Amino acid sequence: TITYYRCALFRVYIMIIRVQTKHGVKRFEVRATDTLQQLAVQIVSSLQLPNSQAIHLFRDQKRCIELQQDDLPKPISDISLHHGDMLYLDAVLSSTSSHVPMATHQDVIQDEVDNRLEEKDGKIYREINVQLCHHGPQGKCLNCAPLEPWDPKYLETRDPPIKHLSFHSHLRKLTSGIDKGKFVYLEDINCKVKKTCSDHAPWPQGICSKCQPSAITLARQTYRHVDNVMFEDGAIVDQFIQAWRKSGKQVSSYLLP
């Protein structure tokens, strides 16, 4: 639904326009009377791009229907953009720009152990079940086909049950399926209070459901980077936790290698 901000003389219609980038989806608040150029300025400022000429906005995900330069001075309502619509962004950075792009997957230097784990398929291979499998030694069925490392039934039936995936299993899960993780993104969550509400005194003197940020529910992380740590010398750990033993207080500490 469109949010209405009631003013003394007129109403201002505030719309949310979503913009999908390669780093996730961002939401921008605009008025129906704002021009596409004003929206482009918000996008450039949010993504820290050099100028509005470096962006191309498309109506469709395949990047076939592009918003033209002639549309920039037009109001958003005149180019058939509505509340909740999604635009797709392609950013072109010039070689003279001072903007530093984010590192890509190819630019990241991994540890040797990560490179070795990536070479493995990570599947859990099972033996042929004599009672349930009715095929030859070279065949596979649902009862003996390899399982993915994130299979929930397999994790629950371990003794003890496996509560957390490894980080590599988590990445394999995100990039599995037909799309190969193409549509996996991190949502840009904005927890700021909107200060343009005219129904009450500005924050912190007043707040309402229209201007307060949305509630965020914390969930347990499904994976762990490190699941187990073993020390050759127990004295190292004794010395590390001695402060808790003496004071009995909660202390946050870091054990560095």
N, C-alpha and C positions, 0 to 999 in steps of 0.2 A: 504494500500500500504506500501511497505517496504521503509524505509527512507535510503537514500544513503548519506554517508559522504565522500566527495571526498578528497583524500589525494594526495600528490605529486606522490607517486609510486604505490599505489593500492587503492582499494575501500574496505571499511568496511561495512558490511551489519548489520544494527541494527534492531533487531526484538523486538516486544513486546510480552511477554508471560504473560498471565493472570493466577492468582492462586486464587481459591476460598477457603476461610477458613470459619469457623463458625462465624467470626466477619465481613465478607464482602469480596469483591474482591480486590485484589492488583495487580498492574501491575509492571513488572520488565523488564528493558531494558537489552538485551543480544546480543552478536554477534553470527553469525552462527557458528563461530569457537570456541566459548566458550564451555566448558564442562558442563555436567549436575551438576557436583560437584560445579562449580562456581555459577550456578543458585541456588543450595541448600544453599550455603553460604550467598547469598543475602537474601533468604527467612528467614534463621535463624537470620540474623542481623536485618531484618525489624520487625520480630515478637518477637524478644528478647528471642529466644529459647536457651537452653543450648548448643546444638551441632546439626550437620546435621544428626546424627544417630537417633534423636528424631522425624524425620518427615518421612511421607510416602506419595508419590505422585502417583496419579492415573490419568489415561487418561479419565475415564468415571465417570459420576456422581454417579453411583451405587457402586463405589469403587471395581470393579471387576478386571480391568486391571491395575496392579501396575507396576511402573518403578522399575526395580531391581537394586540391589547394583552394579551389573556388568556394568550397564549403566552409572555410575557416571563418569568414566574417558573418556567417549566417547563424541565427539562434539555433540552439539544439532542438527545439521543438519543430523547426522548419525542415530538419533533415531526417525526420522520422526516428529520432532516438527517444526512448521511453524509459521510465523508471525500471531499473533492474537489468537493462540491456547489457550485453557483453560485447566489447570490442577486442580485437586481437592486434597486438602491437609488434611491429618489426622496427628495431632501432638500428640506424646506420651510423657508425662512428667514423669520423674522418681521421686521417693519419696525423693531422695537426691538432687534434683535440687533446686537452689535458686530462680528460676523463680516463681513469684506469679501469678497464673491464674486469669483471670477476673471473677468477681462475676456473678453467674448464677441467673436465675429468682428465684430459690428456696432459694438463700442466701439473697435476699432482704427482709427486714422487712418493711411492708407497714403500713400506718396509719389505724386505725379501720374503718374510713369512706371509704377508698379504698377497704377494705375487704368486706364491706357491699355492695358497688356498684358492685363488681365482682360477687356477688351471684345473682344479678338481671339480667334478660335477656336483659333489655334495649329497648325492642321493643315498638313501638307506636301502641296501640290497637285502632281499629276503630269500630264504631257501624255499624250494618247492614243498607245498603242503600235501602230504600223501593222501590225506582224507578229502581235501577240497579241490585240489588241482587234478584235472582230467585231460592233460595234454602231454606232449612229449617233452624231453629234457631241454629242447631249444625254444619251447613256447613260453608265453607269459600270460597271466590272467590277473584279475583283480586281487586274488589271494596271494600272489607271489611277485607282482610287479613292484619295481623299486618305489619307495616313498620319498616325497620331498622332505627336506630337513625341518620344515615348519609344520608338518602334518600334526594337527591337534590331538588326534586319537593316539598316535604313536607317543607323543610327549606325555600324555596323561597316563599311559599304561606302563611307563618306566618306573622302576623302584630304586630310589624315590622318584616321584614325578619331576619332570623338567619344567620349571616355572618360566624360565627366560630363554629366548633364542640367542644364539650367538649373533654378533653384528653382521657377519657374512651371510648367515641364513636370512637375517632381516632384509639385507640388500637383495638377495636372490628372490625373496618373496615379493618385494616391491617391483622388481623388473621382470617378473614372470607373466605368463598369460600372453594373449594375442598382441596386446599393445606394447609389450616389453617395457612397461613403466613409462610410456610416453606422456601420460596424463597425470603422473604423480608430481605433486607440487606442495610447497609449504605456503599456507595461507598467511597473508600479512594481516595480523590482528592489531587493531587500533583500540587501545584502552583509555584514550583521552576523553575528557568530558567536553561535550559540545558547548561552546560559549556563545552561540548565536540564538539561543532560545529566549523569546521575549515574553513568555508566560509568567515569569517570576524573576526575582533578583538573580544576578549572575553568580556563578559558582565562586566561592564556597558558601555564599549566603543562601542560595537556593538550588534545588535540583529536582528533576522530574524524570519520568520514564522515557521521555523523548530524547533527553540530552545525556543521560547517564550511559556509560559503556555497557555493552552486553555482558552477561555473566559468562564466566569461563569455568569449565569443569575439568579438574585435574584427573588424569588417569595414570595408572601404573605403566611405566615403560615396559614394552614387551620384549626388549632385547637388552643385552649387556655387552659392553665392550670387553670387560674382564669379569670372568665368573669365579675364578679361584686364584689365590696367591699363596705360595708356599715359601717359607723362610728356612734357610739352612741352619741359622743360628737363632734360637729362641730368645736370646738376650736382646736382640734388636727390637723385638716386639715388646718385651718387658720394659725396656727403657722408654719406648714410645708411649705406652699407656700408663706410665707411672704417675703422670700428672693427674689423670682421672682417679687413680687409686688414692692419692693423698688428699685431693680437694673434694672429691665426690660431686663436683659440678660438671655441667655440660660444657664441653670444650670442642671447638672445631679445629682440627689439625690436618696437615698434609704430610704424608710420608713420601719423600722424594728419593729416587734412586741415586 
